Every structure is written in C-alpha cells, then in structure tokens.
C-alpha cells in the first residue's frame, strides 16, 4: 500500500485551486446499496457537490441502506483519464466514515492507496431504530431511517505521496458504524494537485460588490411575498394575521411606501392569499382552494380596471395534478406561458419548475418539466419571470448554497422552455444561512425585493441590483 498523507476536516477550510485539474465522478460502476428513487439515491453521488459548502442533510446526496451502522462500497468512474494526486470524498452528514480508498487505470484492477484500521478502542455504533426499506411516505419519496440529529459535515482528503497517472475509476469503502447518526455522501472528486479541492457555490465575484440589503419598513408587520405593479406604482405584500394570509397594498409617496390598504377584493382564499404576477391589465393571485379533477390549479386571474379587480375565475390546466394544496407561479407578460412550482410523479425530486402554454380557449395545456439543469432532487419554488421572458429568478435548496434556501437566476436558452443555463446563486450579500426566497425584481428601479427570516420573523428585504450586473450573469 502506498504511503499517503490523510487530511480530514470537520469544519473545512477553503483553498485556492487555480492550477488544479479536478474531475467529479461521472458514472457508477458498482455500488453495494441504493434506496432507489430520485431523492437520496446512489446517482446523487455523481457530479460536483450539491450539499456543499453548506453541508447537512440533503435529498441531493446518497443515503446508503446501511448508513446508520453498516459497511458500504461504491466504485465510480471519471470521464477522462488523469493523473491523481488527491481523492476527496464529500461527506455532508457525520463525516469520518471512509475506511479504504483504491484507484484504477482500467476500471477493473484496483490498487489500494489508503486505509484506516480501527483498533479495539474505536467505538462501534448500532442502529436502535427499526427501518422500513419498502415504505413510501405520503408520496413517492423513500423513507429514510430515523437517527439522532448530528450534523457534522466534512471532506475526507486523501493525498498520495506519489501521484498515479491515467486513473479512470475510484473505489471507496465506508464503515458507518464508526460514528452515530445518519450518513450521506455528496460527491467524490479527484485532482492532480495536493491542494484540497474547494467546494464552490456557483456565483459571480461582482455580486459580492453589491451594497448590503435593508429591511423594507412597512410598519412592523410579518410581511412576505412582495410584488410591485409599476403601472400603478403599487406594492403588494402578504401579511399573516388571525391564522390567515391576507394581501395588502401600498402606494409610493415621496419615495416611501405608504397608504396601506387591505385588498378585500383579492383575499378570496380561505387560508392563503398572495400575488405572484401582475401587469397593467391582469393580476394573478394564488392560494385559492381547488377541486382535483376539475383542471383548476388554485390560481385566480383578475382583470385590472383602474385599480378595481374583477375575477375571471381560476386558471385551468389540462390534467392538473399537484401533491400539495398550494403552489407558486409566474407567467409571461402576454399570458401565453404559465410557469409553476409543483411536485408530481414526474419531478426530479421535490417541487420542480414546470411550464404550460395557453390554448385558444384561454385554458392551458399539459404542464411540462423545465429540465434537470434547473430542477434538482430538492425543491425549486417561488419563480419570477422578468419582462424579457428569458430571465427567471427562483428559490432552491437543491444547489450549492450559503445556507437554507437561496435565490438563484437562470436564463432560457431557446424557445422550448426546457433548455436553461446552470442556475447562478445571487451571492452572499443576498443569501445567508437563513431562508431567502420570494424574489421580485423591480426592473424600472433596478431593485431586488425578497423575503428572509430574521430572528424567526419573516421580513421583506430590498437591495440595489443594477440590471447590468444581473445581465452580466448570462
């Protein structure tokens, strides 16, 4: 066995990788277990990290069947043969369970390059809760064995004394009995350098030059879901009160939002009411109750008549189905394309972004998934489509981020509505380790409004985001 240096960090340090050649596992050759399904399955180990650098529990990571107290092996392949000086295993839950690592130059014969041998002093943990391997809970998602909430993510860095050239595959053995709690593996990478591979958020440096966001002061209410109607200089927000979400509006006076008004005509939902889209002629309100099998989707379209809103009824979508009772949506200015965030049998995992096109009778055709680039195994939600019909902001916890849910932007690449650019995180000035979502971009004033949690309270934030900076992300 080659002598190697082993580096392990629970709270890992980020290093420069400017001259580094890094590859992520691109195919599965062999594995000992798979829960199946689109969440937590073995395929989640492929590609670059999704759960790092934030770490922690994620449906975008592999949860082996024996993750509580067993032994598992996985063999992964890489697209191009390369010299390997380092193998990095990203353990996003309870790191420290890698016991042996091998490399191969032909995908068949493997050379051991590192091993950890537990001694009699090493504690061994056993699962004390029974696990149901065949149970789907409520939906299509595979049930995961319960375990104590111990979340210590880390990266297992194995650095070889002598690099091995032409490596095409890596084999990794895990002993999950070494540590208590649930275990998950996010990714496996190789490098030709000893510099530890840095897990990166897909963002841009110029986003870090933005000014800090400020709280939108509207009187101290627990408000969220901001939406501005530029033609009337009106701001809609949703406030939670008396066990119900209700819509209020404000108008701008001397550069301040004032004249708070309860929008009685719009608060038609029993529990939830929120504005997801508006233009000078129409307004889209979510939160309405709907009956399954009727093609109703829970979104009500209102015609705007000089500030008075007349309901045109619920939008209808062919064969509409959603696991949840409510959803998020946006649409193009001409109402021809309707974008929704829902969960169905055809999602990539949790809630996905779908689109439907308008028919001649005013109803919408079948919802179609917008693709794997923009949809992850976790949740994509709260979309806002800008006036160009190509720039889409949304919230997600399925891509590398700074914490809970972050706000991303993606750009439509063709007219199919299924081809989108890789989502870009809007940076640490906007996204924190808390929840950020419900984005609204005021194109006229080049200001982004969004909701966040501050000390457990939802607040609407605003930040100057020049259009030139936003469009430079393409």
C-alpha positions as CSV (number, residue, x, y, z in Angstrom):
1,X,0.0,0.0,0.0
2,X,1.3,3.4,-0.9
3,X,2.2,5.8,1.8
4,X,-0.2,8.8,1.7
5,X,-1.0,11.8,3.8
6,X,-4.5,11.9,5.1
7,X,-6.3,15.2,5.7
8,X,-9.7,15.4,7.4
9,X,-11.6,18.4,8.4
10,X,-15.0,18.7,10.1
11,X,-15.1,22.5,9.6
12,X,-13.1,22.5,6.4
13,X,-11.0,25.4,5.1
14,X,-11.3,26.7,1.6
15,X,-8.2,26.7,-0.5
16,X,-7.2,28.1,-4.0
17,X,-7.4,25.7,-6.9
18,X,-6.4,27.9,-9.7
19,X,-4.0,25.4,-11.3
20,X,-5.8,22.3,-10.3
21,X,-7.3,19.8,-12.7
22,X,-10.4,18.5,-10.9
23,X,-12.9,15.9,-12.1
24,X,-16.1,14.7,-10.4
25,X,-17.4,11.2,-10.6
26,X,-19.4,10.9,-13.8
27,X,-20.7,7.3,-13.8
28,X,-21.4,4.5,-11.5
29,X,-19.5,1.2,-12.0
30,X,-20.6,-0.7,-8.9
31,X,-22.3,0.0,-5.5
32,X,-23.4,-2.0,-2.6
33,X,-26.9,-0.4,-2.0
34,X,-29.3,2.1,-3.3
35,X,-32.5,3.3,-1.8
36,X,-33.9,4.0,-5.2
37,X,-36.0,7.0,-6.3
38,X,-34.8,10.4,-7.3
39,X,-34.0,11.6,-3.8
40,X,-31.2,10.1,-1.7
41,X,-30.4,7.5,-4.4
42,X,-26.9,6.4,-5.5
43,X,-27.0,8.7,-8.6
44,X,-26.9,11.7,-6.3
45,X,-23.2,11.0,-5.7
46,X,-22.4,11.9,-9.3
47,X,-21.3,15.3,-10.4
48,X,-20.0,18.2,-8.4
49,X,-21.2,18.8,-4.8
50,X,-24.8,19.9,-4.3
51,X,-24.9,19.8,-0.5
52,X,-21.5,21.6,0.0
53,X,-20.2,24.0,1.1
54,X,-23.3,24.4,3.4
55,X,-23.3,20.7,4.3
56,X,-26.0,19.0,6.3
57,X,-29.0,16.8,5.4
58,X,-29.9,16.9,1.7
59,X,-32.0,14.8,-0.8
60,X,-29.3,15.6,-3.3
61,X,-26.8,13.2,-1.5
62,X,-26.6,9.5,-1.4
63,X,-28.0,7.8,1.7
64,X,-26.9,4.2,1.7
65,X,-29.2,1.5,3.2
66,X,-26.6,0.8,5.9
67,X,-25.9,4.4,6.6
68,X,-26.5,4.1,10.4
69,X,-24.2,1.2,11.3
70,X,-23.1,-0.8,8.3
71,X,-20.5,-1.2,5.6
72,X,-20.9,0.1,2.1
73,X,-18.7,0.2,-1.1
74,X,-19.0,2.4,-4.2
75,X,-17.0,2.4,-7.4
76,X,-17.2,5.5,-9.6
77,X,-15.8,6.3,-13.0
78,X,-14.4,9.5,-14.5
79,X,-14.9,10.9,-18.0
80,X,-11.2,11.4,-18.8
81,X,-8.2,9.5,-17.6
82,X,-6.0,11.8,-15.5
83,X,-3.1,11.9,-13.0
84,X,-4.4,11.7,-9.4
85,X,-2.6,13.2,-6.5
86,X,-5.7,13.6,-4.4
87,X,-9.1,11.8,-3.8
88,X,-11.7,13.9,-2.0
89,X,-14.9,12.3,-0.5
90,X,-17.6,14.9,0.5
91,X,-19.5,13.6,3.5
92,X,-22.3,16.1,4.1
93,X,-23.5,14.2,7.2
94,X,-21.3,12.9,10.0
95,X,-18.0,12.7,8.2
96,X,-15.2,10.4,9.2
97,X,-16.5,7.0,7.9
98,X,-14.2,6.4,5.0
99,X,-12.0,3.3,5.7
100,X,-10.3,2.5,2.5
101,X,-9.6,4.0,-1.0
102,X,-8.4,2.4,-4.2
103,X,-7.7,3.8,-7.7
104,X,-7.8,2.0,-11.1
105,X,-6.3,2.8,-14.5
106,X,-8.6,0.4,-16.4
107,X,-11.8,0.2,-14.3
108,X,-11.2,-3.4,-13.4
109,X,-8.0,-3.8,-11.4
110,X,-7.7,-1.6,-8.3
111,X,-4.7,-0.5,-6.3
112,X,-5.1,0.3,-2.6
113,X,-3.8,3.8,-1.8
114,X,-5.1,4.4,1.7
115,X,-6.7,2.6,4.6
116,X,-7.9,3.3,8.2
117,X,-7.7,0.4,10.5
118,X,-10.0,0.7,13.6
119,X,-8.5,-0.7,16.8
120,X,-10.2,-2.1,19.9
121,X,-10.6,1.5,21.2
122,X,-12.7,2.6,18.2
123,X,-16.3,2.8,19.3
124,X,-18.8,1.0,17.1
125,X,-22.4,2.2,16.9
126,X,-25.5,0.2,16.2
127,X,-28.9,1.4,14.9
128,X,-31.5,1.1,17.6
129,X,-34.5,2.0,15.4
130,X,-36.1,-0.4,13.0
131,X,-36.0,0.6,9.4
132,X,-38.7,0.1,6.7
133,X,-37.0,-0.4,3.4
134,X,-40.2,-0.5,1.3
135,X,-42.3,2.3,2.7
136,X,-43.1,5.4,0.8
137,X,-44.4,8.2,3.0
138,X,-47.4,10.1,1.7
139,X,-45.9,10.5,-1.8
140,X,-43.2,8.8,-3.9
141,X,-40.3,9.6,-1.6
142,X,-38.3,6.8,0.0
143,X,-38.5,6.8,3.8
144,X,-35.1,7.2,5.5
145,X,-34.3,5.6,8.8
146,X,-34.6,8.0,11.7
147,X,-31.4,8.8,13.6
148,X,-30.2,11.4,16.1
149,X,-29.7,14.9,14.7
150,X,-26.0,15.0,14.5
151,X,-24.8,17.1,11.6
152,X,-21.0,17.4,11.2
153,X,-20.2,17.7,7.5
154,X,-16.6,17.3,6.3
155,X,-14.4,16.4,3.5
156,X,-12.1,13.3,3.5
157,X,-8.9,14.4,1.7
158,X,-6.5,11.6,0.7
159,X,-3.3,12.9,-0.8
160,X,-0.8,10.4,-2.3
161,X,3.0,10.7,-1.9
162,X,3.4,9.5,-5.5
163,X,0.7,10.5,-8.0
164,X,-0.9,7.8,-10.1
165,X,-1.3,8.6,-13.8
166,X,-4.2,7.5,-16.1
167,X,-6.7,7.0,-13.3
168,X,-10.3,6.3,-14.6
169,X,-12.0,4.9,-11.5
170,X,-12.0,5.1,-7.7
171,X,-13.3,2.7,-5.2
172,X,-14.3,3.8,-1.7
173,X,-15.2,1.8,1.4
174,X,-17.2,3.2,4.2
175,X,-17.8,1.9,7.8
176,X,-20.8,3.8,9.0
177,X,-20.6,2.2,12.5
178,X,-17.7,4.4,13.3
179,X,-19.9,7.4,14.1
180,X,-23.5,7.7,15.4
181,X,-26.3,9.4,13.3
182,X,-27.4,9.4,9.7
183,X,-24.8,9.5,7.0
184,X,-24.8,10.9,3.5
185,X,-22.2,11.2,0.7
186,X,-22.5,14.2,-1.6
187,X,-19.7,13.8,-4.2
188,X,-16.3,12.2,-5.0
189,X,-13.6,14.2,-6.8
190,X,-10.1,13.6,-8.0
191,X,-7.3,16.1,-8.6
192,X,-3.7,16.2,-9.9
193,X,-2.8,18.5,-7.0
194,X,-2.3,18.2,-3.3
195,X,-4.3,21.5,-2.8
196,X,-7.6,20.4,-1.1
197,X,-10.5,20.6,-3.6
198,X,-12.6,23.5,-2.8
199,X,-16.4,23.1,-2.8
200,X,-17.7,26.2,-4.6
201,X,-21.1,28.0,-4.8
202,X,-21.8,28.8,-8.4
203,X,-21.9,32.6,-8.0
204,X,-20.0,35.5,-9.5
205,X,-17.5,37.9,-7.9
206,X,-19.3,41.1,-9.0
207,X,-22.3,40.0,-6.8
208,X,-20.1,40.4,-3.8
209,X,-19.7,44.1,-4.6
210,X,-23.4,44.9,-4.0
211,X,-24.4,47.0,-1.1
212,X,-26.0,45.3,1.9
213,X,-29.7,44.8,1.7
214,X,-32.0,46.7,4.0
215,X,-35.3,45.9,5.6
216,X,-38.3,47.3,3.9
217,X,-40.1,49.1,6.7
218,X,-43.9,48.8,6.2
219,X,-45.0,49.2,9.8
220,X,-43.5,46.2,11.6
221,X,-45.9,43.6,10.2
222,X,-44.9,40.0,9.5
223,X,-44.9,40.5,5.7
224,X,-43.7,38.5,2.8
225,X,-44.2,37.8,-0.9
226,X,-43.5,41.3,-2.3
227,X,-44.8,42.3,-5.8
228,X,-44.7,45.7,-7.4
229,X,-47.2,46.8,-10.1
230,X,-45.1,49.5,-11.9
231,X,-48.0,51.0,-13.9
232,X,-49.8,52.0,-10.7
233,X,-46.7,52.4,-8.5
234,X,-48.3,49.9,-6.2
235,X,-46.6,47.4,-3.9
236,X,-48.5,44.2,-2.8
237,X,-47.4,42.2,0.2
238,X,-48.9,39.3,2.1
239,X,-49.3,39.6,5.9
240,X,-50.1,36.8,8.3
241,X,-52.9,37.6,10.8
242,X,-55.7,35.7,12.5
243,X,-54.5,32.4,11.2
244,X,-54.8,33.6,7.6
245,X,-52.6,35.2,5.0
246,X,-54.1,38.4,3.6
247,X,-53.0,40.8,0.8
248,X,-52.3,44.5,1.5
249,X,-51.2,47.2,-1.0
250,X,-49.1,50.3,-0.6
251,X,-48.5,53.2,-2.9
252,X,-45.3,55.2,-3.1
253,X,-45.3,58.7,-1.7
254,X,-42.1,60.8,-1.7
255,X,-40.0,57.6,-2.4
256,X,-41.7,55.8,0.6
257,X,-44.3,53.2,0.6
258,X,-47.5,54.5,2.3
259,X,-51.2,54.4,2.2
260,X,-51.6,50.9,3.4
261,X,-54.8,49.3,2.1
262,X,-56.4,45.9,2.7
263,X,-57.2,44.5,-0.7
264,X,-60.6,42.9,0.1
265,X,-61.4,42.0,-3.5
266,X,-58.2,39.9,-3.7
267,X,-58.5,38.0,-0.4
268,X,-60.7,35.2,-1.7
269,X,-58.7,32.3,-0.3
270,X,-59.8,30.6,2.9
271,X,-56.2,30.5,4.3
272,X,-53.7,31.8,1.8
273,X,-53.7,34.8,-0.4
274,X,-50.7,36.2,-2.4
275,X,-49.8,37.9,-5.6
276,X,-47.5,36.0,-7.9
277,X,-47.8,38.2,-11.1
278,X,-49.3,41.4,-12.2
279,X,-49.2,43.8,-15.2
280,X,-51.3,46.8,-16.2
281,X,-54.2,44.6,-17.3
282,X,-54.2,41.4,-15.3
283,X,-53.2,40.1,-11.8
284,X,-52.5,36.6,-10.8
285,X,-53.5,35.6,-7.2
286,X,-52.5,32.3,-5.6
287,X,-53.9,30.4,-2.6
288,X,-57.4,29.6,-3.8
289,X,-59.0,26.2,-3.0
290,X,-59.4,23.9,-5.9
291,X,-61.1,20.6,-6.6
292,X,-58.9,17.8,-8.0
293,X,-60.1,16.5,-11.4
294,X,-61.5,19.9,-12.5
295,X,-58.3,21.2,-14.0
296,X,-58.4,24.1,-11.6
297,X,-54.9,24.9,-10.3
298,X,-55.6,27.2,-7.4
299,X,-54.6,30.4,-9.2
300,X,-57.2,33.0,-9.9
301,X,-56.9,35.6,-12.7
302,X,-58.2,39.1,-12.1
303,X,-58.7,41.8,-14.6
304,X,-57.4,45.2,-13.5
305,X,-59.9,48.0,-14.2
306,X,-58.4,51.2,-12.9
307,X,-57.3,49.6,-9.6
308,X,-60.5,47.6,-9.2
309,X,-60.0,43.9,-9.6
310,X,-62.7,41.7,-11.3
311,X,-62.2,37.9,-11.0
312,X,-62.1,36.0,-14.3
313,X,-62.1,32.7,-12.4
314,X,-59.4,30.1,-11.8
315,X,-56.9,29.2,-14.4
316,X,-57.4,25.7,-15.8
317,X,-54.5,23.4,-16.7
318,X,-55.1,20.1,-18.6
319,X,-54.8,17.1,-16.2
320,X,-53.5,19.3,-13.4
321,X,-52.0,17.4,-10.5
322,X,-50.0,18.6,-7.5
323,X,-49.1,16.7,-4.3
324,X,-49.6,19.9,-2.3
325,X,-52.7,22.0,-2.0
326,X,-50.9,25.2,-3.0
327,X,-48.0,26.3,-5.3
328,X,-46.1,29.2,-6.7
329,X,-46.3,30.6,-10.2
330,X,-45.4,33.3,-12.7
331,X,-46.2,34.0,-16.3
332,X,-45.2,35.9,-19.4
333,X,-46.5,39.4,-20.0
334,X,-48.8,38.1,-22.8
335,X,-50.1,35.3,-20.5
336,X,-49.1,32.7,-23.2
337,X,-46.7,30.7,-20.9
338,X,-47.5,29.8,-17.3
339,X,-44.7,28.7,-15.0
340,X,-45.5,26.7,-11.8
341,X,-43.6,25.2,-8.9
342,X,-45.3,21.9,-8.0
343,X,-44.5,18.3,-7.1
344,X,-45.9,15.4,-9.3
345,X,-44.9,11.9,-10.3
346,X,-42.5,13.4,-12.9
347,X,-40.5,15.8,-10.7
348,X,-36.7,15.4,-10.3
349,X,-37.3,15.0,-6.6
350,X,-39.2,17.6,-4.6
351,X,-41.0,20.6,-6.1
352,X,-39.9,21.4,-9.7
353,X,-40.4,24.2,-12.1
354,X,-42.9,23.4,-14.9
355,X,-44.4,25.3,-17.8
356,X,-47.7,25.2,-19.7
357,X,-48.7,27.1,-22.9
358,X,-52.0,28.8,-23.3
359,X,-54.6,27.4,-25.7
360,X,-57.1,29.3,-27.9
361,X,-59.9,28.8,-25.4
362,X,-57.9,30.5,-22.6
363,X,-57.0,27.3,-20.7
364,X,-53.5,25.9,-20.5
365,X,-52.1,22.6,-21.9
366,X,-50.3,19.9,-20.0
367,X,-47.5,21.0,-17.6
368,X,-44.0,20.1,-18.8
369,X,-41.0,19.8,-16.6
370,X,-38.4,22.5,-17.4
371,X,-35.5,20.1,-17.2
372,X,-32.7,18.7,-15.0
373,X,-30.4,21.7,-15.3
374,X,-32.8,24.0,-13.5
375,X,-34.5,21.3,-11.3
376,X,-32.7,19.4,-8.6
377,X,-33.6,16.5,-6.3
378,X,-34.7,19.0,-3.7
379,X,-37.2,21.9,-4.0
380,X,-37.3,24.7,-6.6
381,X,-40.0,27.2,-5.9
382,X,-41.1,30.9,-5.9
383,X,-40.3,31.7,-9.6
384,X,-40.4,35.2,-11.0
385,X,-40.1,35.7,-14.8
386,X,-38.7,39.0,-15.9
387,X,-40.3,41.0,-18.7
388,X,-37.8,39.6,-21.3
389,X,-39.4,36.2,-20.8
390,X,-36.0,34.6,-20.6
391,X,-34.6,35.6,-17.1
392,X,-36.0,33.5,-14.3
393,X,-35.4,34.1,-10.6
394,X,-36.4,31.4,-8.1
395,X,-35.6,29.9,-4.7
396,X,-34.0,26.5,-4.2
397,X,-32.3,24.3,-1.6
398,X,-31.0,21.9,-4.2
399,X,-27.8,23.5,-5.3
400,X,-24.6,24.5,-3.5
401,X,-25.6,27.5,-1.4
402,X,-24.9,29.6,1.7
403,X,-27.5,28.0,3.9
404,X,-31.2,27.2,3.9
405,X,-33.0,28.2,0.7
406,X,-31.1,30.6,-1.6
407,X,-32.2,32.8,-4.5
408,X,-30.9,31.8,-8.0
409,X,-31.2,33.1,-11.5
410,X,-31.2,31.1,-14.7
411,X,-31.6,32.2,-18.4
412,X,-33.7,30.5,-21.1
413,X,-31.5,29.4,-24.0
414,X,-34.1,28.6,-26.6
415,X,-37.9,28.5,-27.3
416,X,-38.5,25.0,-25.9
417,X,-38.7,26.3,-22.3
418,X,-36.7,23.1,-21.4
419,X,-33.2,24.4,-22.0
420,X,-31.9,26.7,-19.2
421,X,-28.5,27.9,-18.1
422,X,-26.9,26.5,-15.0
423,X,-28.6,28.3,-12.0
424,X,-26.4,31.1,-10.5
425,X,-26.5,31.8,-6.8
426,X,-27.1,35.6,-6.3
427,X,-24.2,35.7,-3.7
428,X,-23.7,36.1,0.0
429,X,-24.9,39.7,0.1
430,X,-28.4,38.4,-0.7
431,X,-28.3,34.8,0.5
432,X,-27.4,33.9,4.1
433,X,-27.5,30.8,6.2
434,X,-31.2,31.5,6.7
435,X,-34.2,31.2,4.4
436,X,-34.2,33.6,1.4
437,X,-37.0,33.4,-1.2
438,X,-40.0,35.0,-2.9
439,X,-37.8,37.2,-5.1
440,X,-39.3,40.2,-7.1
441,X,-37.0,42.2,-9.3
442,X,-38.2,45.8,-9.9
443,X,-36.8,46.3,-13.4
444,X,-37.6,50.0,-13.5
445,X,-35.8,50.9,-10.3
446,X,-33.2,48.0,-10.6
447,X,-34.0,46.8,-7.1
448,X,-34.5,43.3,-5.9
449,X,-37.1,42.6,-3.2
450,X,-37.1,39.3,-1.4
451,X,-38.2,37.6,1.8
452,X,-35.9,36.4,4.5
453,X,-36.0,35.2,8.1
454,X,-34.6,37.4,10.8
455,X,-34.7,36.0,14.4
456,X,-37.5,33.7,13.3
457,X,-39.6,36.5,11.8
458,X,-40.2,36.9,8.1
459,X,-39.1,40.3,6.7
460,X,-39.1,41.8,3.2
461,X,-35.6,43.0,2.2
462,X,-34.5,45.3,-0.7
463,X,-31.2,45.6,-2.4
464,X,-29.9,47.6,-5.3
465,X,-29.1,45.2,-8.1
466,X,-28.2,47.0,-11.4
467,X,-29.6,45.4,-14.5
468,X,-26.1,45.5,-16.0
469,X,-24.9,43.2,-13.2
470,X,-27.8,40.9,-13.5
471,X,-27.5,40.5,-17.2
472,X,-23.7,40.0,-16.9
473,X,-24.5,36.7,-15.3
474,X,-25.6,35.2,-18.6
